[in-house]
């Protein structure tokens, strides 16, 4: 499972009946890995429900570097706010793997929310979670690079809940460049911090992934 934010995904907050009804709306579409689902600066007339696969949400920094904002997987809804306010997208959504999704028109999405008050309330909770994550990223950005890496890995590990609590290794699928963008540091500084954690045998690394082998040791190191 890709570390992302199940807690901030709309579908995860819905009742089983409401989630099933949302998945039935609109039509399905397949995206190849690397293909853009949403382009930054373009208007969006639909919300996208991820049925299979993983996407990343990015934005261009002032220096042109890609900044990772979030990652989403199965049951996530992306573009829901742009589908409601019809403003241009402030971020880009790209398929990290092959993605099978359902495209729900703005009209159908609005009707769904109007007829399902609980879903509207949960959309508000989703917006709050997104704001809290933005605050978290700002707070992380004030720390030293090693502390930023540790904090982000712990945050992602905690999002996987029971797996981390049971002391099992937690896998984070992420590119080196995306991790650097997420914490707002250079690639060389991020690599140096990752090597320190790897040398302490707290994490292991592989192609496009970091595995936190000892979450509690990582937590102690932060303290």
Secondary structure, 3 states (H helix, E strand, C coil): CCCCCHHHCHHHHCCHHHHHHHHHCCEEEEECCCCEEECCCCECCEEEEEEECCEEEEEECCCCCEEEEEEECCCCEECHHHHHHCCECCCEEEECCCEEEEEEEHHHHHHHHHHCHHHHHHHHHHHHHHHHHHHHHHHHCCCCHHHHHHHHHHHHHHHCCHHHHCCCCEEEECCHHHHHHHHCCCHHHHHHHHHHHHHCCCEEEECCEEEECCHHHHHHHHC
